[in-house]
Amino acid sequence: DAFDPSMQTFIIWEGGSMYFDKDDTARILRSIAKILIHPSSKFWMDYVHQSVVDGNSGIDVVDRFTDAMRCMGEPFINGFTDIREQLLDCGLVVERDNASDILVKTSDPVFRLYRFCQGRARN
């Protein structure tokens, strides 16, 4: 059977937002918003803070990681500074925005730069 956007849907976009430029990311997010028709439909995505992409996170291990990714031909090219505003521009409302330390209960600042958000289409 074909996908039916009128059915309750949960879309997961994992590991992608860092690898598309801002225009392509916005296009993907607008496409997600268009198919979240059912009022209970949701989306989830992970993302990194823009400072990770810019190389100015101030955390040496993060900078080494992104340098290694770049050397492997998979550079991070997109991050977010205000996920709520940027997703709202794409027709999505963020309901939750959590640092990844929510899962491991640590105060390590690395985990605040890698985040998870969940939301819905703006109606």
Number of C-alpha atoms within 10 A of each C-alpha: 3 4 8 11 13 12 14 13 18 15 16 13 15 12 11 14 23 23 15 16 14 16 10 13 19 18 13 17 22 18 13 21 24 15 17 24 20 15 14 12 19 23 22 18 17 20 22 23 19 19 18 24 20 14 16 12 17 12 14 11 11 18 18 12 13 18 17 13 13 13 10 9 9 13 17 22 16 23 24 21 11 10 18 17 13 17 22 16 14 20 18 25 23 20 13 11 16 15 18 19 17 13 9 9 9 12 10 9 13 18 18 16 21 17 19 17 19 19 21 24 25 17 10
